[in-house]
Amino acid sequence: MMLVACLDVGSTDTKLAVVDVGDGTLVASASHPTTIGSDVLDGVDALLAGCGPVERVYCCSSAGGGLRLAVIGQEALVSADAAHRVALSAGARVVHVAAGRQTPDGLRTVRAARPDVLLLVGGTDGGDPDTLLHNARRLAAARWRVPVVVAGNADARDEVTALLTGRGLPVAATGNVLPRIGVLDPGPARAAIRDVFLRHVIGGKRLSRGTRFARLVAAATPDAVLTGVGLYADQLPGDLLVVDVGGATTDVYSALVPDETAGTAVAGTLWRARTVEGDLGVRWNVDGIVAAAAAERIAPNISDIRGLGPLGLAALACTVAVRRHARAGRDLRNVVSVVASGGVFRHAEPRAAAAALTPTLHDHPGGWALPRAPHVAVDRDYVLAPAGLLAADHPDAAAELLRRHLHGP
């Protein structure tokens, strides 16, 4: 056996999976309350001490609020929209989206959102660079200090980078998120955001003393999960939908088989995507779930919130979140597998956990095309994030881990 440890350091719990990367066997799993009040490595080390010797440790993190990102683009419905979707696919929580030529007041609004990273985009390659250059000059003049990922018009990349680095800003310049109208290229920007997150954000959140934790973390947790989602989707004969209900947010991931016959959106199509609903959480955002369900007329007259129980709240959160995800342009009618993730599902009785998705999968009033007859699974052993962490170095083991554990109730 060749055992490795995969850790996910969350704001509430730190989860461990020990995997034999020789054959993809899940050897052990455990969790520990995240020691956010002292040093997150206290909880990490407690888990590692209990699992025995391993060859290597892989780690992702969403502790301390994860990655907060703001977008400045050229047009709200084109480059800014494309950048917003790419940022979500990189595991970010997008806290502000601005478009057009920024004014000092506009930049103050961006700053007030307290982003950890700014994604600056605008223009297709070879297009008009004026708005992108204007916004770079505004940022330089405003003494901006948050790291900037530049992923706009390639013809203006060097000049934009020079403007920002000349003021001492940490800048990562990469490929355009929208090199041509209708062509969305998320890979370079997603990689750059990940790198900035690891180099500038993890250490800056003061989650741990010293530099060991920053060296240990390889990705933001939603980034790792989306990688795992993509890997599992590669094993399926159709599309995949994953709903991850947490204490504070509900994330929805979908991996769609590319359809070359479909119409091309101006801002491009992201075939593997994530949306995050910051008002839907079964611990800290219960009121948000109730308000959203009432606004959507799913359950407009809830009188006893506590009577719903965790699974009842999770069912409402799933339906609202999937409606919003589908409205963002995701055609889910060809979904063949739906996976429920999150502690509320893992700790519930298996059949009850799977049944909590029934209202979502029969949401006829929701106005979106329902999957026809999907297989329902529960990520009871929490393998999506570990598989995402292992995908680059051990793809076969990661794929086998998913195949074995994303089973039905």
MOURTA-V760463 format. One record per backbone hydrogen bond with DSSP energy under -1.0 kcal/mol. NH is the residue of the N-H (numbers start at 1). CO is the residue of the C=O. E is the energy in kcal/mol with one decimal. If there is no record, write none. Layout:
NH	CO	E
NH	CO	E
//
This chain:
4	19	-2.3
5	56	-2.7
6	17	-2.9
7	58	-2.7
8	15	-2.3
9	60	-2.8
10	13	-1.9
14	32	-3.3
15	8	-2.4
16	30	-3.2
17	6	-2.3
18	28	-3.2
19	4	-2.4
20	25	-2.8
21	2	-2.4
23	20	-1.1
24	20	-2.2
27	18	-2.5
28	18	-1.3
30	16	-1.9
32	14	-2.2
34	12	-2.3
36	34	-1.9
38	35	-1.0
40	207	-2.4
42	39	-2.4
44	40	-1.8
45	41	-3.1
46	42	-1.6
47	43	-1.9
48	44	-2.5
49	45	-2.4
50	46	-1.1
55	3	-3.6
58	5	-3.4
60	7	-2.4
61	219	-1.7
62	9	-2.7
63	9	-1.1
69	93	-2.4
70	117	-2.2
71	96	-2.5
72	119	-2.4
73	98	-2.5
80	75	-2.3
82	78	-2.6
83	79	-2.6
84	80	-2.3
85	81	-2.1
86	82	-2.1
87	83	-2.7
88	84	-1.9
89	85	-1.8
90	86	-1.1
91	88	-1.6
92	87	-2.0
93	67	-3.6
95	69	-2.3
98	71	-2.7
100	73	-1.4
107	103	-2.4
108	104	-1.9
109	105	-1.7
110	106	-1.9
111	107	-2.8
112	108	-2.1
114	111	-1.9
116	68	-3.0
117	68	-1.6
118	147	-2.5
119	70	-3.1
120	149	-2.9
121	72	-2.7
125	179	-1.4
127	124	-2.5
133	129	-2.6
134	130	-2.7
135	131	-2.5
136	132	-1.9
137	133	-2.4
138	134	-2.3
139	135	-2.3
140	136	-2.4
141	137	-2.6
142	138	-1.8
143	140	-1.1
144	139	-1.8
148	170	-2.4
149	118	-3.1
150	172	-2.4
151	120	-2.7
153	122	-2.4
156	153	-1.5
160	156	-2.6
161	157	-2.6
162	158	-2.4
163	159	-2.2
164	160	-1.9
165	161	-3.0
166	162	-1.8
167	164	-1.2
168	165	-2.0
169	164	-1.8
172	148	-2.5
174	150	-2.8
177	151	-2.0
182	266	-2.5
183	180	-2.5
185	177	-2.4
190	186	-2.7
191	187	-2.4
192	188	-2.2
193	189	-2.8
194	190	-2.2
195	191	-2.2
196	192	-2.5
197	193	-2.7
198	194	-2.3
199	195	-2.5
200	196	-2.9
202	197	-2.3
205	201	-1.0
206	203	-1.2
215	211	-1.9
216	212	-1.7
217	213	-2.0
218	59	-3.5
221	61	-1.3
224	220	-2.0
225	221	-2.7
226	222	-2.4
227	223	-1.7
228	224	-2.2
229	225	-2.8
230	226	-2.4
231	227	-2.1
232	228	-2.4
233	229	-2.5
234	230	-1.5
235	232	-1.6
236	233	-1.6
239	334	-2.1
240	255	-2.2
241	337	-2.2
242	253	-2.9
243	339	-2.6
244	251	-3.2
245	341	-2.1
246	249	-2.6
250	277	-1.4
251	244	-2.6
252	275	-2.6
253	242	-2.9
254	273	-2.3
255	240	-2.2
256	271	-2.9
262	259	-1.3
268	265	-1.7
273	254	-2.5
275	252	-2.4
277	250	-2.4
280	277	-1.4
282	246	-2.1
283	247	-1.9
284	247	-2.7
289	285	-1.7
290	286	-2.4
291	287	-2.6
292	288	-2.5
293	289	-2.8
294	290	-2.1
295	291	-2.5
296	292	-2.1
297	294	-1.2
298	293	-2.6
299	293	-1.1
308	305	-1.3
313	309	-2.2
314	310	-2.5
315	311	-2.4
316	312	-1.7
317	313	-2.7
318	314	-2.6
319	315	-2.0
320	316	-2.4
321	317	-2.7
322	318	-2.7
323	319	-2.0
324	320	-2.2
325	321	-2.3
326	322	-2.7
327	323	-2.2
329	326	-1.5
335	332	-1.6
336	239	-2.9
337	239	-1.2
338	375	-3.1
339	241	-2.6
340	377	-2.4
341	243	-2.9
345	342	-1.1
346	342	-2.2
347	343	-2.3
353	349	-2.6
354	350	-2.2
355	351	-2.3
356	352	-1.2
357	354	-1.6
358	355	-1.7
361	357	-2.2
363	360	-1.3
364	362	-2.1
366	363	-1.7
375	336	-2.9
377	338	-2.8
378	407	-1.4
379	340	-3.0
380	378	-2.7
382	379	-1.2
387	383	-2.6
388	384	-2.1
389	385	-2.2
390	386	-1.9
391	387	-1.2
394	390	-3.3
398	394	-2.4
399	395	-2.5
400	396	-2.2
401	397	-2.3
402	398	-1.9
403	399	-2.3
404	400	-2.3
405	401	-1.4
406	402	-2.1
407	405	-1.5
//
